[in-house]
Amino acid sequence: MSLAFVALLVNRQGEALGRLGTDLEGFGWGLRPGWLTAAVGIGTANLFLMGAVWVRLFRALGGDVGMREGLAVWMITNLGRYIPGKLWQLSGLALYMREHRHAGAAALTAAALFQVLVLGTGVAVAAVTLGAELLRGSAAWPIAAAIVLMLVVLLRPSLTGRAAEVLARRFGEAAPLEAPGAGALWAATGGLVLAWLTNGAGLWCVWRGAGGGIEPGVFTMAGIFAASYVAGYLVLFAPGGLVVREGAMAGLLAATAGVPVSVGAAVAVLARLWAVSTELLATGIAWVVTAGRGDRNRPDKVSGPNADRGEG
């Protein structure tokens, strides 16, 4: 089902890019394959970074999974974001880990923590990086500090541990879950801040690949990507933030780079195609690597009652 939504998305965005290509040409721009290839490489590597953050959160909650298997599961279920409702990715992780690792509650808790951290760090990165451009700098730091304080309150190990225990009881899992330490939570926070900055580098390459100049810089692009992602995520009915993310990105590109909105829209559509292509490429790589190891618990197998549940 996820792949069907992705295929429809790529088709519609490809048509939109064709219509908007004339705007790039009219602005004196044109596609540069070298920069676009670099963007795909950066975006693909960044997805592995984000997947590793979730795997480490899962392990910190007592889950037991190999890094390669965990990455493959995260990559595949990540495509569930393109199904309206925002819950398919979370439920996919929980169901797989419940069947294969008796750790559905740990997977769901890790996924929920991951989403809180993604949104919190995304808003913080957008506030700081775009502050210099849109908020005159001084207003950005109090916003970022307030977000960090909120994360400190929400991500207390004791609170996270209690939430995990409640989910474990609902999942009927007798094994007690561990409470993730503060170090694990802040390591995840740092990893996701790095991921936002890496996304900024990828978007900057997309911008250059569309024919743009060296401005706006990588940090501003990180803020643009983060702000548009968060905006798209918060609109629950939009699969993968479709349209909402592109609209926000086009507006922010116009505001920071001084280009016409039509040009910003063309770059935003190109950025969507970039994001989808990296997700499909990263998923394929993770699937092939996991399948190549001959893992008995790889994502294309469903465990029966007597299936081996050892380390993958």
Secondary structure, DSSP 8 states (H G I E B T S, - for coil): -HHHHHHHHHHHHHHHHHHHHHHHHHTT----HHHHHHHHHHHHHHHHHHHHHHHHHHHHTT----HHHHHHHHHHHHGGGGSTTS-HHHHHHHHHHHHHHS-HHHHHHHHHHHHHHHHHHHHHHHHHHHHHHHSTTTTHHHHHHHHHHHHHHHT-HHHHHHHHHHHHHHHT--S------HHHHHHHHHHHHHHHHHHHHHHHHHHHHTT--S-S-HHHHHHHHHHHHHHHHH-TTSGGGTTHHHHHHHHHHHHHH---HHHHHHHHHHHHHHHHHHHHHHHHHHHHHHHHTT-TT-TT----TT---S--
